[in-house]
Amino acid sequence: MSKTVSCILFHLMIVVGATRGQPISGGVTFGVSQVGSAIPVSSALGTRMAVDRDGNAFIVQDALGPGMGTVLLVYPDGTQIASFVAGLGILGQPSTHPGDGRVNVAVWLPGLQQSTIYRLQPGSPALPVRTVPLIAQAIAFDGQGALLVGAAGGPQGAGVYKCVGLNPPLFLGALANCRDIAVRADDQVFASDGTTLYLIAGGVATPHWTPQNSLPGTVPTIVSLTRAPWNQTGIGLVAAVNEYIPACFCVFAYAVHLDPNGVSNMGAALTSPDVNVAIAADCARGLYFLTDNGPVASMVRSLWRTEEVATGGAPASLQSTTVGQVITATIDGQVGVPFLLGFMPNFGQLPPGFYAAGYGLVELNPWDAMYAPAVDGLGLFGAPSPFGVIPFSGTAVLPATIPSGLTGLMVSLQVVMPGLNAPNGLYYVSNTLTIALP
């Protein structure tokens, strides 16, 4: 399908129709799909992971012998490579670099007060990228690529340090048992000691949020922390909580979204009894859950991926309805904000997306030869379209009549719009909507 036909189909045939009011509140729901199952894990309680720009999960497994750990690589199709990394030393909590979307992990050896940071990429050996004079239990990166290290010890004791260039590590705050670090999209740094999230500022660790037990007599613990990847939740973090229930020797696991002003529940995203959860975010809208398969912590785990489902009223939510030969797309957003709605024909698999450093993956690459702008309010492909602006209702409604000759063709659509509350503080990227033309 040529760009000329595409533009005629989705741009010239746009008709301004009635708009619907934006709901008072909008949330995020999730579709859950199993990525891999029966993943062998050397220690059921010591598993940490990170996911790269291509959806590859790198799972750090605790040592089978003294001082050594391994990394299990799981591809998006569930293919596994055991001991993708092995024999380097003790491994910490891995993290995804926002600049290139690749996973990094810190390694150290007993007796040495330093760690080596390795970059992990399928098809290549682990590549050492730098050394820091700290024993790194966990690492993370801010938007500028500066390295944050949760260290068991350092010049000012255990806590979180910021490493910039060749400068000495900058002490951010004390934390005795730093299990995890995450940097919010506004570059605020958070860490977890298993019970409380701490905002690290001015050398003081300040309590931010503590999980409360949802059932009497239970013991909740934060087991994993990651930067929120969802376009619709805005700037925030996601924490996975395991709530131990002594009465049945089981665990109730759930996840919460932590926004700058408090806590908002994300809903039943893989919420289940008898499941221990560790989480990691990918570079698009996916959140990965690594779970036990049953009530007894075993040597077997399952890897799941959840993905954002469009919800009316949430920023950059893209939805559609079909009546006869008319498809109507609805786009939620802030009043007066311009947007770009583009699409590609989908013949079963889309070409690789565009990775935007500091943000993540845009599944529909505007520079791809098959990409076509349907409604360009940003003026990236010519004069800005007057239809490409969110109206006073908060929802743009764009009906298009589909010629019968294109019936059955599969197309994928996506919206890009500026947004100060977007995860990167710059712009939102909507869910990717794939539909069959009527």
Secondary structure as a PSIPRED ss2 file (coil, helix, strand):
# PSIPRED VFORMAT (PSIPRED V4.0)

   1 M C   1.000  0.000  0.000
   2 S C   1.000  0.000  0.000
   3 K H   0.000  1.000  0.000
   4 T H   0.000  1.000  0.000
   5 V H   0.000  1.000  0.000
   6 S H   0.000  1.000  0.000
   7 C H   0.000  1.000  0.000
   8 I H   0.000  1.000  0.000
   9 L H   0.000  1.000  0.000
  10 F H   0.000  1.000  0.000
  11 H H   0.000  1.000  0.000
  12 L H   0.000  1.000  0.000
  13 M C   1.000  0.000  0.000
  14 I C   1.000  0.000  0.000
  15 V C   1.000  0.000  0.000
  16 V C   1.000  0.000  0.000
  17 G C   1.000  0.000  0.000
  18 A C   1.000  0.000  0.000
  19 T C   1.000  0.000  0.000
  20 R C   1.000  0.000  0.000
  21 G C   1.000  0.000  0.000
  22 Q C   1.000  0.000  0.000
  23 P C   1.000  0.000  0.000
  24 I C   1.000  0.000  0.000
  25 S C   1.000  0.000  0.000
  26 G C   1.000  0.000  0.000
  27 G C   1.000  0.000  0.000
  28 V C   1.000  0.000  0.000
  29 T E   0.000  0.000  1.000
  30 F E   0.000  0.000  1.000
  31 G E   0.000  0.000  1.000
  32 V E   0.000  0.000  1.000
  33 S E   0.000  0.000  1.000
  34 Q E   0.000  0.000  1.000
  35 V E   0.000  0.000  1.000
  36 G E   0.000  0.000  1.000
  37 S E   0.000  0.000  1.000
  38 A E   0.000  0.000  1.000
  39 I E   0.000  0.000  1.000
  40 P E   0.000  0.000  1.000
  41 V C   1.000  0.000  0.000
  42 S C   1.000  0.000  0.000
  43 S C   1.000  0.000  0.000
  44 A C   1.000  0.000  0.000
  45 L C   1.000  0.000  0.000
  46 G C   1.000  0.000  0.000
  47 T C   1.000  0.000  0.000
  48 R E   0.000  0.000  1.000
  49 M E   0.000  0.000  1.000
  50 A E   0.000  0.000  1.000
  51 V E   0.000  0.000  1.000
  52 D C   1.000  0.000  0.000
  53 R C   1.000  0.000  0.000
  54 D C   1.000  0.000  0.000
  55 G C   1.000  0.000  0.000
  56 N C   1.000  0.000  0.000
  57 A E   0.000  0.000  1.000
  58 F E   0.000  0.000  1.000
  59 I E   0.000  0.000  1.000
  60 V E   0.000  0.000  1.000
  61 Q E   0.000  0.000  1.000
  62 D C   1.000  0.000  0.000
  63 A C   1.000  0.000  0.000
  64 L C   1.000  0.000  0.000
  65 G C   1.000  0.000  0.000
  66 P C   1.000  0.000  0.000
  67 G C   1.000  0.000  0.000
  68 M C   1.000  0.000  0.000
  69 G C   1.000  0.000  0.000
  70 T E   0.000  0.000  1.000
  71 V E   0.000  0.000  1.000
  72 L E   0.000  0.000  1.000
  73 L E   0.000  0.000  1.000
  74 V E   0.000  0.000  1.000
  75 Y C   1.000  0.000  0.000
  76 P C   1.000  0.000  0.000
  77 D C   1.000  0.000  0.000
  78 G C   1.000  0.000  0.000
  79 T C   1.000  0.000  0.000
  80 Q E   0.000  0.000  1.000
  81 I E   0.000  0.000  1.000
  82 A E   0.000  0.000  1.000
  83 S E   0.000  0.000  1.000
  84 F E   0.000  0.000  1.000
  85 V E   0.000  0.000  1.000
  86 A E   0.000  0.000  1.000
  87 G C   1.000  0.000  0.000
  88 L C   1.000  0.000  0.000
  89 G C   1.000  0.000  0.000
  90 I E   0.000  0.000  1.000
  91 L E   0.000  0.000  1.000
  92 G C   1.000  0.000  0.000
  93 Q E   0.000  0.000  1.000
  94 P C   1.000  0.000  0.000
  95 S E   0.000  0.000  1.000
  96 T E   0.000  0.000  1.000
  97 H C   1.000  0.000  0.000
  98 P C   1.000  0.000  0.000
  99 G C   1.000  0.000  0.000
 100 D C   1.000  0.000  0.000
 101 G C   1.000  0.000  0.000
 102 R C   1.000  0.000  0.000
 103 V E   0.000  0.000  1.000
 104 N E   0.000  0.000  1.000
 105 V E   0.000  0.000  1.000
 106 A E   0.000  0.000  1.000
 107 V E   0.000  0.000  1.000
 108 W E   0.000  0.000  1.000
 109 L C   1.000  0.000  0.000
 110 P C   1.000  0.000  0.000
 111 G C   1.000  0.000  0.000
 112 L C   1.000  0.000  0.000
 113 Q C   1.000  0.000  0.000
 114 Q C   1.000  0.000  0.000
 115 S E   0.000  0.000  1.000
 116 T E   0.000  0.000  1.000
 117 I E   0.000  0.000  1.000
 118 Y E   0.000  0.000  1.000
 119 R E   0.000  0.000  1.000
 120 L E   0.000  0.000  1.000
 121 Q C   1.000  0.000  0.000
 122 P C   1.000  0.000  0.000
 123 G C   1.000  0.000  0.000
 124 S C   1.000  0.000  0.000
 125 P C   1.000  0.000  0.000
 126 A C   1.000  0.000  0.000
 127 L E   0.000  0.000  1.000
 128 P E   0.000  0.000  1.000
 129 V E   0.000  0.000  1.000
 130 R E   0.000  0.000  1.000
 131 T E   0.000  0.000  1.000
 132 V E   0.000  0.000  1.000
 133 P C   1.000  0.000  0.000
 134 L C   1.000  0.000  0.000
 135 I C   1.000  0.000  0.000
 136 A E   0.000  0.000  1.000
 137 Q E   0.000  0.000  1.000
 138 A E   0.000  0.000  1.000
 139 I E   0.000  0.000  1.000
 140 A E   0.000  0.000  1.000
 141 F E   0.000  0.000  1.000
 142 D C   1.000  0.000  0.000
 143 G C   1.000  0.000  0.000
 144 Q C   1.000  0.000  0.000
 145 G C   1.000  0.000  0.000
 146 A C   1.000  0.000  0.000
 147 L E   0.000  0.000  1.000
 148 L E   0.000  0.000  1.000
 149 V E   0.000  0.000  1.000
 150 G E   0.000  0.000  1.000
 151 A E   0.000  0.000  1.000
 152 A C   1.000  0.000  0.000
 153 G C   1.000  0.000  0.000
 154 G C   1.000  0.000  0.000
 155 P C   1.000  0.000  0.000
 156 Q C   1.000  0.000  0.000
 157 G C   1.000  0.000  0.000
 158 A C   1.000  0.000  0.000
 159 G E   0.000  0.000  1.000
 160 V E   0.000  0.000  1.000
 161 Y E   0.000  0.000  1.000
 162 K E   0.000  0.000  1.000
 163 C E   0.000  0.000  1.000
 164 V C   1.000  0.000  0.000
 165 G C   1.000  0.000  0.000
 166 L C   1.000  0.000  0.000
 167 N C   1.000  0.000  0.000
 168 P C   1.000  0.000  0.000
 169 P C   1.000  0.000  0.000
 170 L E   0.000  0.000  1.000
 171 F E   0.000  0.000  1.000
 172 L E   0.000  0.000  1.000
 173 G E   0.000  0.000  1.000
 174 A E   0.000  0.000  1.000
 175 L C   1.000  0.000  0.000
 176 A C   1.000  0.000  0.000
 177 N C   1.000  0.000  0.000
 178 C C   1.000  0.000  0.000
 179 R C   1.000  0.000  0.000
 180 D E   0.000  0.000  1.000
 181 I E   0.000  0.000  1.000
 182 A E   0.000  0.000  1.000
 183 V E   0.000  0.000  1.000
 184 R C   1.000  0.000  0.000
 185 A C   1.000  0.000  0.000
 186 D C   1.000  0.000  0.000
 187 D C   1.000  0.000  0.000
 188 Q C   1.000  0.000  0.000
 189 V E   0.000  0.000  1.000
 190 F E   0.000  0.000  1.000
 191 A E   0.000  0.000  1.000
 192 S E   0.000  0.000  1.000
 193 D C   1.000  0.000  0.000
 194 G C   1.000  0.000  0.000
 195 T C   1.000  0.000  0.000
 196 T C   1.000  0.000  0.000
 197 L E   0.000  0.000  1.000
 198 Y E   0.000  0.000  1.000
 199 L E   0.000  0.000  1.000
 200 I E   0.000  0.000  1.000
 201 A E   0.000  0.000  1.000
 202 G C   1.000  0.000  0.000
 203 G E   0.000  0.000  1.000
 204 V E   0.000  0.000  1.000
 205 A E   0.000  0.000  1.000
 206 T E   0.000  0.000  1.000
 207 P E   0.000  0.000  1.000
 208 H E   0.000  0.000  1.000
 209 W E   0.000  0.000  1.000
 210 T C   1.000  0.000  0.000
 211 P C   1.000  0.000  0.000
 212 Q C   1.000  0.000  0.000
 213 N C   1.000  0.000  0.000
 214 S C   1.000  0.000  0.000
 215 L C   1.000  0.000  0.000
 216 P C   1.000  0.000  0.000
 217 G C   1.000  0.000  0.000
 218 T C   1.000  0.000  0.000
 219 V E   0.000  0.000  1.000
 220 P E   0.000  0.000  1.000
 221 T E   0.000  0.000  1.000
 222 I E   0.000  0.000  1.000
 223 V E   0.000  0.000  1.000
 224 S E   0.000  0.000  1.000
 225 L E   0.000  0.000  1.000
 226 T E   0.000  0.000  1.000
 227 R E   0.000  0.000  1.000
 228 A C   1.000  0.000  0.000
 229 P C   1.000  0.000  0.000
 230 W C   1.000  0.000  0.000
 231 N C   1.000  0.000  0.000
 232 Q C   1.000  0.000  0.000
 233 T C   1.000  0.000  0.000
 234 G C   1.000  0.000  0.000
 235 I C   1.000  0.000  0.000
 236 G C   1.000  0.000  0.000
 237 L E   0.000  0.000  1.000
 238 V E   0.000  0.000  1.000
 239 A E   0.000  0.000  1.000
 240 A E   0.000  0.000  1.000
 241 V E   0.000  0.000  1.000
 242 N E   0.000  0.000  1.000
 243 E E   0.000  0.000  1.000
 244 Y E   0.000  0.000  1.000
 245 I E   0.000  0.000  1.000
 246 P C   1.000  0.000  0.000
 247 A C   1.000  0.000  0.000
 248 C C   1.000  0.000  0.000
 249 F C   1.000  0.000  0.000
 250 C E   0.000  0.000  1.000
 251 V E   0.000  0.000  1.000
 252 F E   0.000  0.000  1.000
 253 A E   0.000  0.000  1.000
 254 Y E   0.000  0.000  1.000
 255 A E   0.000  0.000  1.000
 256 V E   0.000  0.000  1.000
 257 H E   0.000  0.000  1.000
 258 L E   0.000  0.000  1.000
 259 D E   0.000  0.000  1.000
 260 P C   1.000  0.000  0.000
 261 N C   1.000  0.000  0.000
 262 G E   0.000  0.000  1.000
 263 V E   0.000  0.000  1.000
 264 S E   0.000  0.000  1.000
 265 N E   0.000  0.000  1.000
 266 M C   1.000  0.000  0.000
 267 G C   1.000  0.000  0.000
 268 A C   1.000  0.000  0.000
 269 A C   1.000  0.000  0.000
 270 L C   1.000  0.000  0.000
 271 T C   1.000  0.000  0.000
 272 S E   0.000  0.000  1.000
 273 P E   0.000  0.000  1.000
 274 D C   1.000  0.000  0.000
 275 V C   1.000  0.000  0.000
 276 N C   1.000  0.000  0.000
 277 V E   0.000  0.000  1.000
 278 A E   0.000  0.000  1.000
 279 I E   0.000  0.000  1.000
 280 A E   0.000  0.000  1.000
 281 A E   0.000  0.000  1.000
 282 D C   1.000  0.000  0.000
 283 C C   1.000  0.000  0.000
 284 A C   1.000  0.000  0.000
 285 R C   1.000  0.000  0.000
 286 G E   0.000  0.000  1.000
 287 L E   0.000  0.000  1.000
 288 Y E   0.000  0.000  1.000
 289 F E   0.000  0.000  1.000
 290 L E   0.000  0.000  1.000
 291 T E   0.000  0.000  1.000
 292 D E   0.000  0.000  1.000
 293 N C   1.000  0.000  0.000
 294 G C   1.000  0.000  0.000
 295 P C   1.000  0.000  0.000
 296 V C   1.000  0.000  0.000
 297 A C   1.000  0.000  0.000
 298 S C   1.000  0.000  0.000
 299 M C   1.000  0.000  0.000
 300 V E   0.000  0.000  1.000
 301 R E   0.000  0.000  1.000
 302 S E   0.000  0.000  1.000
 303 L E   0.000  0.000  1.000
 304 W E   0.000  0.000  1.000
 305 R E   0.000  0.000  1.000
 306 T E   0.000  0.000  1.000
 307 E E   0.000  0.000  1.000
 308 E E   0.000  0.000  1.000
 309 V E   0.000  0.000  1.000
 310 A C   1.000  0.000  0.000
 311 T C   1.000  0.000  0.000
 312 G C   1.000  0.000  0.000
 313 G C   1.000  0.000  0.000
 314 A C   1.000  0.000  0.000
 315 P C   1.000  0.000  0.000
 316 A C   1.000  0.000  0.000
 317 S C   1.000  0.000  0.000
 318 L E   0.000  0.000  1.000
 319 Q E   0.000  0.000  1.000
 320 S E   0.000  0.000  1.000
 321 T E   0.000  0.000  1.000
 322 T E   0.000  0.000  1.000
 323 V E   0.000  0.000  1.000
 324 G C   1.000  0.000  0.000
 325 Q C   1.000  0.000  0.000
 326 V E   0.000  0.000  1.000
 327 I E   0.000  0.000  1.000
 328 T E   0.000  0.000  1.000
 329 A E   0.000  0.000  1.000
 330 T E   0.000  0.000  1.000
 331 I E   0.000  0.000  1.000
 332 D E   0.000  0.000  1.000
 333 G C   1.000  0.000  0.000
 334 Q C   1.000  0.000  0.000
 335 V C   1.000  0.000  0.000
 336 G C   1.000  0.000  0.000
 337 V C   1.000  0.000  0.000
 338 P E   0.000  0.000  1.000
 339 F C   1.000  0.000  0.000
 340 L E   0.000  0.000  1.000
 341 L E   0.000  0.000  1.000
 342 G E   0.000  0.000  1.000
 343 F E   0.000  0.000  1.000
 344 M E   0.000  0.000  1.000
 345 P E   0.000  0.000  1.000
 346 N C   1.000  0.000  0.000
 347 F C   1.000  0.000  0.000
 348 G C   1.000  0.000  0.000
 349 Q C   1.000  0.000  0.000
 350 L C   1.000  0.000  0.000
 351 P C   1.000  0.000  0.000
 352 P C   1.000  0.000  0.000
 353 G C   1.000  0.000  0.000
 354 F E   0.000  0.000  1.000
 355 Y E   0.000  0.000  1.000
 356 A E   0.000  0.000  1.000
 357 A C   1.000  0.000  0.000
 358 G C   1.000  0.000  0.000
 359 Y C   1.000  0.000  0.000
 360 G E   0.000  0.000  1.000
 361 L E   0.000  0.000  1.000
 362 V E   0.000  0.000  1.000
 363 E C   1.000  0.000  0.000
 364 L C   1.000  0.000  0.000
 365 N C   1.000  0.000  0.000
 366 P C   1.000  0.000  0.000
 367 W C   1.000  0.000  0.000
 368 D C   1.000  0.000  0.000
 369 A C   1.000  0.000  0.000
 370 M C   1.000  0.000  0.000
 371 Y C   1.000  0.000  0.000
 372 A E   0.000  0.000  1.000
 373 P E   0.000  0.000  1.000
 374 A E   0.000  0.000  1.000
 375 V E   0.000  0.000  1.000
 376 D E   0.000  0.000  1.000
 377 G C   1.000  0.000  0.000
 378 L C   1.000  0.000  0.000
 379 G C   1.000  0.000  0.000
 380 L C   1.000  0.000  0.000
 381 F C   1.000  0.000  0.000
 382 G C   1.000  0.000  0.000
 383 A C   1.000  0.000  0.000
 384 P C   1.000  0.000  0.000
 385 S C   1.000  0.000  0.000
 386 P C   1.000  0.000  0.000
 387 F C   1.000  0.000  0.000
 388 G C   1.000  0.000  0.000
 389 V E   0.000  0.000  1.000
 390 I C   1.000  0.000  0.000
 391 P C   1.000  0.000  0.000
 392 F C   1.000  0.000  0.000
 393 S C   1.000  0.000  0.000
 394 G C   1.000  0.000  0.000
 395 T E   0.000  0.000  1.000
 396 A E   0.000  0.000  1.000
 397 V E   0.000  0.000  1.000
 398 L E   0.000  0.000  1.000
 399 P E   0.000  0.000  1.000
 400 A E   0.000  0.000  1.000
 401 T E   0.000  0.000  1.000
 402 I C   1.000  0.000  0.000
 403 P C   1.000  0.000  0.000
 404 S H   0.000  1.000  0.000
 405 G H   0.000  1.000  0.000
 406 L H   0.000  1.000  0.000
 407 T C   1.000  0.000  0.000
 408 G C   1.000  0.000  0.000
 409 L C   1.000  0.000  0.000
 410 M E   0.000  0.000  1.000
 411 V E   0.000  0.000  1.000
 412 S E   0.000  0.000  1.000
 413 L E   0.000  0.000  1.000
 414 Q E   0.000  0.000  1.000
 415 V E   0.000  0.000  1.000
 416 V E   0.000  0.000  1.000
 417 M E   0.000  0.000  1.000
 418 P E   0.000  0.000  1.000
 419 G C   1.000  0.000  0.000
 420 L C   1.000  0.000  0.000
 421 N C   1.000  0.000  0.000
 422 A C   1.000  0.000  0.000
 423 P C   1.000  0.000  0.000
 424 N C   1.000  0.000  0.000
 425 G C   1.000  0.000  0.000
 426 L C   1.000  0.000  0.000
 427 Y E   0.000  0.000  1.000
 428 Y E   0.000  0.000  1.000
 429 V E   0.000  0.000  1.000
 430 S C   1.000  0.000  0.000
 431 N C   1.000  0.000  0.000
 432 T C   1.000  0.000  0.000
 433 L E   0.000  0.000  1.000
 434 T E   0.000  0.000  1.000
 435 I E   0.000  0.000  1.000
 436 A E   0.000  0.000  1.000
 437 L C   1.000  0.000  0.000
 438 P C   1.000  0.000  0.000
